[in-house]
Amino acid sequence: MSVLLYSHSKQDLEKVVEIILSKVQNFQLSKSSNESQKEDLISQQEACKFLQKSLPTIITWRKEKGLPHYDFNGRFFYSKKELLEYGKKHNHK
C-alpha cells in the first residue's frame, strides 16, 4: 500500500477555483444560447423547402460540403440562421 501526500499552496487552490468558475460560466452561457437556438431549428424536410433544394442535395451538402446541422439520435435539424449564412458564403446553385 502506498500513500501519496500532496501539498498545495493557497495560491494554487485559488487558481484552480478560478479556472473551475470560469468553465462553469462559459458552460452556462453556451447552454442558454443553445436553448434559444433550438427554437430556430427546422427538420431536414423543412430545410429542403426553405432552401428549395431536394433531399439528396441537402444530404450531399451536409456530408460533403459542411452544411451546418445538428444530429439528435440520427435525426438531422438545421438552423435557419445558419442556413442563410451558409448560403451567403457558398452561393450554391
Backbone torsions as a table, in degrees:
resi	resn	phi	psi	omega
1	MET	NA	130.6	177.7
2	SER	-116.0	148.4	-179.9
3	VAL	-119.8	126.4	177.7
4	LEU	-106.1	131.6	177.6
5	LEU	-115.8	132.8	178.8
6	TYR	-117.8	142.9	176.8
7	SER	-127.3	122.1	-179.9
8	HIS	-121.3	143.6	177.7
9	SER	-80.1	164.5	177.9
10	LYS	-59.8	-38.4	179.5
11	GLN	-63.8	-40.7	177.6
12	ASP	-60.4	-46.5	-178.9
13	LEU	-66.0	-40.1	178.2
14	GLU	-62.9	-39.9	178.9
15	LYS	-63.7	-42.0	178.7
16	VAL	-62.5	-43.3	179.4
17	VAL	-62.9	-41.9	177.7
18	GLU	-60.4	-43.8	179.7
19	ILE	-63.2	-45.1	-179.7
20	ILE	-63.2	-45.9	179.4
21	LEU	-61.4	-40.0	178.4
22	SER	-62.3	-43.6	179.7
23	LYS	-66.1	-38.4	178.3
24	VAL	-64.3	-44.2	179.3
25	GLN	-62.5	-43.6	178.3
26	ASN	-63.9	-39.0	178.9
27	PHE	-64.1	-43.8	-180.0
28	GLN	-64.4	-39.8	178.8
29	LEU	-64.5	-45.4	-179.6
30	SER	-68.0	-34.3	179.1
31	LYS	-65.1	-43.3	-179.3
32	SER	-69.0	-34.9	177.8
33	SER	-70.5	-34.2	176.4
34	ASN	-65.9	-38.3	-180.0
35	GLU	-64.8	-42.0	178.6
36	SER	-70.1	-29.6	-179.8
37	GLN	-71.1	-30.0	-179.8
38	LYS	-58.8	-32.2	179.6
39	GLU	-65.2	-23.0	-177.3
40	ASP	-88.4	-8.7	-172.9
41	LEU	-77.5	141.4	176.7
42	ILE	-127.7	158.5	-179.3
43	SER	-72.6	171.1	178.7
44	GLN	-63.3	-40.4	178.2
45	GLN	-64.5	-40.8	177.9
46	GLU	-65.7	-34.8	177.5
47	ALA	-64.5	-37.7	176.7
48	CYS	-59.9	-47.4	179.5
49	LYS	-65.6	-42.7	-178.3
50	PHE	-60.5	-42.6	-178.8
51	LEU	-90.9	-7.7	-177.0
52	GLN	56.6	48.0	179.2
53	LYS	-130.3	158.8	179.5
54	SER	-76.2	161.2	178.1
55	LEU	-59.7	-44.9	177.8
56	PRO	-59.5	-34.5	178.2
57	THR	-65.9	-44.8	179.5
58	ILE	-61.7	-42.9	179.8
59	ILE	-63.9	-43.6	178.8
60	THR	-62.5	-45.9	179.0
61	TRP	-60.7	-40.4	180.0
62	ARG	-64.8	-45.4	-175.5
63	LYS	-76.9	-37.9	-169.1
64	GLU	-112.8	-20.1	-172.7
65	LYS	-123.2	14.4	172.2
66	GLY	73.0	28.1	176.5
67	LEU	-61.3	121.8	-177.0
68	PRO	-64.6	134.8	-177.0
69	HIS	-153.1	169.2	176.8
70	TYR	-127.6	129.6	-177.9
71	ASP	-107.2	112.1	176.5
72	PHE	-112.0	96.3	180.0
73	ASN	53.3	44.5	176.8
74	GLY	86.4	-2.2	175.3
75	ARG	-103.0	128.7	-174.2
76	PHE	-100.2	136.4	177.9
77	PHE	-129.6	156.3	-175.4
78	TYR	-134.1	146.5	175.5
79	SER	-91.5	128.7	178.8
80	LYS	-58.2	-42.2	-179.6
81	LYS	-60.1	-46.9	-179.4
82	GLU	-67.7	-33.9	177.1
83	LEU	-64.7	-41.8	178.2
84	LEU	-63.9	-43.7	178.6
85	GLU	-63.4	-41.2	179.0
86	TYR	-62.1	-44.7	-179.9
87	GLY	-62.0	-39.6	179.0
88	LYS	-65.1	-40.2	-177.9
89	LYS	-71.8	-39.9	-171.4
90	HIS	-101.3	-20.6	178.1
91	ASN	47.4	51.9	179.0
92	HIS	-68.9	144.4	178.5
93	LYS	-107.0	NA	NA
